[in-house]
Amino acid sequence: MGLRKSVVLGLAIVMGYAGTASAQPSSIGSEPAGPPPKDWTFDIGPGVVVAPWFEGSANYRVLPIPNLDLRYQRDKVFISARDGVGATLFDADGFKAGPILRYRFPRNAGDGGYLFGMGNVPFTVEGGGFLRYDLPFLSAKVELRRGLGGSNGLIFDALIDGKVRLSDTVFLSAGPRLSVTDGTYNQAYFGVDANQSINSGYAQYYPGAGLRSVGAGTSAVWRIHDQLTLVAFGSYNYLGDIAGNSPIVTGPGGSRNQFIVGSALSWRFSW
């Protein structure tokens, strides 16, 4: 695999999935204590992630990842590898809401060696909205998105993070994750139609809507100084019956247990 493809696939992972090249939000996100940032901030740096080859894969790979994050007044407008592209249009009494775009990069038949004959799932932009609620020790977030091209599926994600500040420069968060998807999404990523069955050898499978996964995620942020930050993150997701009963997952190259671990270093520019 070339470096360019590795970086693109790594970016897909960082753009939010707590499993593999997918768009599920992996964390709610926060910062260590310190002076508030200026109006505009831009974080950039290198990272690395270990993740499954595809959603439902039992095999893992190591990928380089770019850590990119551009923001106006924290989250009034943001373009982020972690949080997607969006804006906060409502902000009152701890609640925030607004539009969100996330990206889901292609799943190719050659990924991981167990998708031959399945064809490719094209690049997808997922558009929708988010609702978030923040307390000093807890954050909760839900997103509802629809694929625009690619899978054309409907995705509902929910996550809660407990938050602990160990010091002015170290911040920890962790909590449960849940994802529900419709039949269109599940057919694209877990289904096997008649032609795919002939070409791949997998039994036909036509999943409906339902629970895609449940799990947990965690992250640690260390502000080394005002401009330099180190982030470590990890997640575990267990695929629900709709996804987990797919022949892709029950076959020799699949697993319902999905892990990700990684870290990234970023340098902040502000103005």
PyMOL commands that set and color helices and strands:
alter all, ss='L'
color gray80, all
select helices_A, chain A and resi 3-14+111-113+183-190+194-200+241-244+247-250
alter helices_A, ss='H'
color red, helices_A
select strands_A, chain A and resi 40-52+60-72+77-80+84-87+90-92+95-104+124-134+138-148+154-165+170-181+210-223+228-239+257-270
alter strands_A, ss='S'
color yellow, strands_A
deselect
rebuild
show_as cartoon
